[in-house]
């Protein structure tokens, strides 16, 4: 049974999870798929919006298929009876002729469709719009020893991060004169069973026993386990105190690149072969090879301070880093053996 009366934002200390009707976009994705499972288990009535066929879906969920991340999608049917929209659908990379073309293209994919969905959500009487953004709206690296806080000024440089920040600004501007509540969630790198891209490459390096010239890197990076991010979202989505807030997410334990590889290796039962190569040499070599951005992600710090999120929602990440790494490795093992 749906509950339509919520406690005020000032009553967060007595917060109780109310069952809601939720439209979740990006349900076939890494984050969206895990979130769908959790929200259904929590008893919410769930409608999954996806471009791709779902390999599995929680029992009792409805599915709404849409064609691409276009700015002209008619969401009328999908929004019927919906109280909360959780917008996870996005695209991180585009291929275009120039940087200008790429920025325009990613705006058409990540910004315009978000605003289109938000406009139609307002017309449909949706109460809350939760937007999955990125910690990289702050920039590609944080000053050493100074994690980004919720009050840090945004300075995105990557096209994806720029598009996310522009979508955030447009959402707040669009909803300023309406009753819909906006919630922004900014996670750093998300890892867990089924992770792809750079994190998967690290696992593969360790699995093959490759020597890695990364022992002298002295940085700190925030990460967030998929289970921890999903737990935060499950709490924030209906929480009254999250209204019009920006929420930073992490495991609340920042690691250097060598520490991450060592602890990931421990979860795999493999000691990493870390070689003491100066970071200046790594950067020079990567620059010559056209891979500077890749090595910069391994060498630079990118930390976020989640104290605002913890205190606002009375939330603590349920999994430790070591527990989350063990689950990630188990997922990798299961995937390679299947």
PyMOL commands that set and color helices and strands:
alter all, ss='L'
color gray80, all
select helices_A, chain A and resi 9-14+30-41+76-79+99-123+135-138+159-175+197-208+226-236+240-242+257-268+279-288+292-299+307-313+321-337
alter helices_A, ss='H'
color red, helices_A
select strands_A, chain A and resi 21-25+45-50+62-65+84-87+128-132+181-187+189-191+211-212+223-225+245-249+273-274
alter strands_A, ss='S'
color yellow, strands_A
deselect
rebuild
show_as cartoon
